[in-house]
Amino acid sequence: MENSVPMSKSRTIQSHLVLPPDTNHHLSIFGGKVLAYIDEVAAIASMKHAKSEIVTAAFDSVEFKSPAYVGDILELEAIVTSTGTTSMEVYVKVKTINFRTGEERITTESFVTNVAIDSKSRPVAVPGVFPETDEEKELYEKGLLRRQQRIEKRKKQ
């Protein structure tokens, strides 16, 4: 695959401790705080892939699956799963880890679309990606369908 790089080159992992100011009255983390973390880690993965600055074009999907509470560790993992000419789809998985028990749960899964830009905020081309692991292959193959769905959605607007 000419001008393509392995998906793993963009893999980015961040950890955050859930603190009281990050939470609601249930002592679980605010969804908006999780979205900010997702946006940041997706941006970093995109910048690593494109080797340029990026802008967030869309949060294609966000699925909150379980809460994270004060004292939990949030671990976010982002990876570029597919590319267009200037855009990148980034999958972000958020886990909560109870450091006392070692229990891990997926709290959130999201797909974010970012666009690579130059110093004048004009879109620039990005390299393609190719999968190496079974998990990456599944994300990559389904990414082609998600991209087509995004294109169809834009046509209807």
C-alpha positions in Angstrom: 0.0 0.0 0.0 1.8 3.1 -1.3 1.8 6.0 1.1 0.1 4.0 3.8 1.2 3.4 7.4 0.2 0.8 9.9 -2.8 1.8 12.1 -0.6 1.1 15.1 1.6 4.1 14.4 -1.2 6.4 15.5 -2.2 4.5 18.6 -2.3 6.8 21.6 -3.1 6.0 25.2 -3.9 8.5 28.0 -4.9 8.0 31.6 -6.8 10.3 33.9 -7.9 10.1 37.5 -11.5 10.9 38.1 -11.6 13.7 40.7 -14.5 15.3 42.5 -14.6 18.5 40.3 -15.0 16.2 37.2 -18.2 14.6 38.5 -22.0 15.2 38.8 -24.2 14.8 41.9 -24.0 11.0 41.4 -20.2 11.2 41.8 -19.8 9.8 38.3 -17.8 11.7 35.7 -19.6 14.3 33.5 -20.2 13.1 30.0 -18.8 16.5 28.7 -15.5 15.8 30.5 -15.3 12.4 28.8 -16.0 14.1 25.4 -13.2 16.6 26.0 -10.8 13.8 26.8 -12.0 11.9 23.7 -11.5 14.9 21.5 -8.0 15.5 22.8 -6.8 11.9 22.4 -8.3 11.6 19.0 -6.5 14.8 18.0 -3.2 13.4 19.2 -3.7 10.2 17.3 -4.6 12.1 14.2 -1.6 14.5 14.4 0.7 11.5 14.8 -0.8 9.9 11.7 -1.0 13.0 9.5 2.2 14.6 10.9 0.3 17.9 10.7 -2.2 20.0 12.7 -5.8 18.9 12.6 -9.3 20.1 13.3 -12.2 18.1 14.6 -14.8 17.8 11.9 -17.4 15.5 13.6 -18.1 13.3 16.5 -19.7 10.5 14.4 -20.9 8.5 17.3 -20.5 8.4 21.1 -21.9 5.5 23.2 -21.8 5.8 26.9 -21.8 2.2 28.2 -21.1 2.5 32.0 -20.2 5.2 34.5 -16.8 6.0 36.0 -16.7 7.2 39.6 -14.5 9.4 41.8 -11.2 7.5 42.3 -11.5 5.4 39.1 -8.8 5.7 36.5 -9.9 6.4 33.0 -7.8 4.9 30.2 -8.4 6.2 26.7 -7.1 4.5 23.6 -7.3 6.1 20.2 -6.3 4.8 16.8 -6.8 6.0 13.2 -9.0 3.4 11.6 -9.6 4.8 8.1 -8.7 7.8 6.0 -10.0 9.9 3.1 -8.0 12.3 1.1 -7.7 14.8 4.0 -9.8 13.2 6.8 -9.2 10.5 9.3 -11.6 8.4 11.3 -10.4 7.8 14.8 -11.8 5.1 17.1 -11.6 5.9 20.8 -12.2 3.4 23.5 -12.5 4.6 27.1 -12.1 2.1 30.0 -12.5 2.6 33.7 -10.1 0.9 35.9 -10.7 0.3 39.7 -7.1 0.4 40.9 -8.0 -1.4 44.2 -9.7 -4.4 42.6 -8.2 -4.3 39.1 -11.7 -4.5 37.6 -11.9 -2.9 34.1 -15.0 -1.9 32.2 -15.5 -0.1 28.9 -17.3 3.1 29.7 -17.4 4.8 26.3 -16.8 4.1 22.6 -16.6 6.8 20.0 -15.7 7.6 16.4 -14.3 11.0 15.6 -13.5 12.5 12.2 -10.6 14.9 12.0 -9.2 16.8 9.1 -5.5 17.6 8.6 -4.7 21.2 7.9 -1.7 23.4 6.9 -0.6 26.6 8.6 -3.3 28.5 6.8 -6.0 26.1 7.9 -6.4 24.6 4.5 -7.0 20.8 4.3 -3.9 18.7 3.4 -3.6 15.1 2.2 -3.0 12.4 4.7 -1.4 8.9 4.2 -3.7 5.9 4.1 -3.7 3.2 6.9 -3.6 -0.5 6.9 -4.5 -2.9 9.7 -2.2 -5.6 11.2 -4.2 -7.2 14.0 -7.6 -8.9 13.9 -9.1 -6.0 16.0 -7.6 -3.5 13.6 -8.9 -5.4 10.5 -12.4 -5.4 11.9 -12.3 -1.6 12.6 -10.7 -1.0 9.2 -13.3 -3.0 7.3 -16.2 -1.5 9.1 -14.6 1.9 8.7 -15.2 1.8 4.9 -18.9 1.3 5.6 -19.0 4.1 8.1 -17.2 6.4 5.7 -19.8 5.7 3.0 -22.6 6.4 5.5 -21.0 9.8 6.3 -20.8 10.7 2.6 -24.4 9.7 2.1 -25.5 11.8 5.1 -23.7 14.8 3.7 -25.4 14.4 0.4 -28.8 14.6 2.0 -28.0 17.9 3.8 
